């Protein structure tokens, strides 16, 4: 197993290119199932999760040609509609094939994803919505078996909670349904917006893109013909590198970003004393003289993203004063707290809130990555910890960060990937 050895204390400088967004690419790859023709995707991030979902498509019988950032996918040849446990258990987002498989083939079987390190993460809202669209759903042997032999029917879906994956699954299902589907309380994350735009560009009439109410006119089971899609920049990767600049008190530039998508992170970093120069597709962060404490609550877009909570906690550890961080989306997303404390942080947890008392110094130690974003928080802390930090179990990082150690090394960090003896 690989681990990262990081020697803290190096200043960063220069620029880093932000990759395509994993969380935009995953639903877009799933959406290619709605077509029986070739679709080209560009600016894909070179991360494990993307390869896992592409592998699932080939297991279903799809043809995939993939080289790092570009994939040509042809799902005209799909022969199976079963998404097996071996893949879904590796990556929860595989559940995104449920809506498109059911919509295109009228039946499918998808393994239940199960819980994960950050909480239970049920899919009840996805299933309830598909049932409202006429699907028969049964859970048996660890699989969701869904059937809609006459095709799905447009319906009015009211989500009890805003769900990104749920909205994406239903948008994809609705695209081929008979009639119009309305989604109330839809997610409006940039990744949902790009999926809707891809489907709208294929000729499906969608109203309300980027709002909490979507209306989708289905094609009555006619497969879609997609144009080439260029994946949007990864706002979480961008936010993570901004935190790297802030925590190491360095000036660095991020190339290929969408400022609008990272507004919540920029605002919080400004309140912590950082300043910014914005150009059309790039952003330069100038560090704070002393990092001020922050108060933040994770919430749906355009609020502060839960996927940036752990990285801001690492930064708050180095602030002068006490920060308060409340996690509202996932019940167990604080696994990084005890690992940060191993490096010398002073963080107290009470329910869904963490109180972070700033410290003057962190000290290198062995720490363990627990989930994707928690892992990047440990890397950030390691960049300023005195001595050597070994971040273990970095397969979590490999799922979602494109060449993290390469990009950080290029910025001047002392970070190397090593193999456990
Ligand atoms: C997506 C992102 C993830 C991000 C999350 C929230 C992808 C691949 N992943 O995950 O990085 O942290 O959005 O921004 O895009 N819920 C239910 N029932 C459901 C569905 C969700 O109770 O059927 C709950 C979840 O447990 C959670 C909340 O709703 O508490 C939001 O989850 P959701 O938006 O669905 O997250 P994901 O789509 O899984």
Boltz pocket constraint, residues with backbone or C-beta under 6 A from the ligand:
constraints:
  - pocket:
      binder: B
      contacts: [[A, 22], [A, 23], [A, 24], [A, 26], [A, 93], [A, 119], [A, 120], [A, 121], [A, 122], [A, 123], [A, 124], [A, 125], [A, 126], [A, 127], [A, 161], [A, 162], [A, 163], [A, 164], [A, 165], [A, 166], [A, 191], [A, 306], [A, 307], [A, 328], [A, 329], [A, 330], [A, 331]]
      max_distance: 6.0
